[in-house]
């Protein structure tokens, strides 16, 4: 019997069966078929425990949601204390918690961003960003990147890959245009008619496998938006909050975006909260009609307290130094593994602790993911490029755990290489 206080389950198999019946049959079956029968039970720091009691080191972090580890003690304490005073709050009225977090975000943001609009999930914050750009420019068209991913809500969904947009009839080529990542000529052509409200880009496209922008590319895109009177929206949901070694990845390119979106790790994984940070032009609607976007749970006050503590931890000088140390340690270890398997691990895409490992097989990352899972590490393949494994160390991960992960990865890469080649031989 597994007793969770307000509910119980007899076994993991019962959870899996009811998950298919009441929650998401396809996703539940996908992971079972993939050999990942994970049902997360206890979680702490950078560890997960399956219902069976098996421990896993978390190198997925739910897209960076758990940058500070699971149930970070300082964030939990801040939220526990906040619950003696706060709840979700009332979205219609000024709020001490929302105001305090907005001020903290603006003080740490790239210069020129002056207002904050809150959401409860990343897609909602992206929708706010796109709506703000349309209002500011009086234009409808949005340009994003082929294989982009910006969330699953209405407008956000239309900016992403067709796999997610078409199923809900959200592909709108007349309003949402996509160009290849790194192709400046295509970007300029998309902007040249001056009918584009905004270009939205992840600083490093995560679901596409973390392809790194060529030097000068993002800067050139920003210049094009200025030339053709479009806004630049930086999606920092996965690259913000110190993952690149700076609080916001976009600042490493010297870019001040017109709008910046943050989420996932903003509350330390304790309470849902996201935000769109706007410059004066993008924030005009807040002066014109502050009721134009309403979100009951956007900027929930307990979430604001969690985010304030998360932001305070993340901006400590020693944390920034820690990220640079972890990045260097991982780079050295990853290069040593690549030297053993240069024909299999063919690319290391790294910016801070944002890491994508590229394998010489169309589904190479899936093989490595399964072997890592067997060895007690959870890392996930890139949905839109299964050659690439998303490899995401936490920003507070201690040295001994980093070295443990590298040792396990070394074994997993070798095993995956053999498994993939044996499978391919049998298929022939």
Protein Blocks (a to p, Z undefined) as FASTA:
>chain_A
ZZehjaccfbfklmmmmmmmmmmmmlmmmmmmnopacdcfbdehjbccdfkopacddfkl
nnolamnoghifklmmmmmmmmmmbcnbpfkbccfklmmmmmmmmmmmcehiabdcddfb
fklmmmmmmmmmmmmnopabdcddehiaebjbfklmmmmcfklmmmnopacfklmccdde
hiaklmmmmmmnopafbdcddfbafknoppacdehklmmmmmmmmmnopacdddfklmgg
hlnopablklmnopacfbdcdehjlnnomagcddddddfklmmmmmmommlpccfkgopa
klmmmmmmmmmmmmpmklmmmmmmmmmmmmmmmmmmmmmmmmlmmcdcdehjaccddddd
fklmmmmmmmmmmnopacdddfklmkbccddddfkbcfklmmmmmmmmmmmmmmmmmmmm
mmmmmmZZ
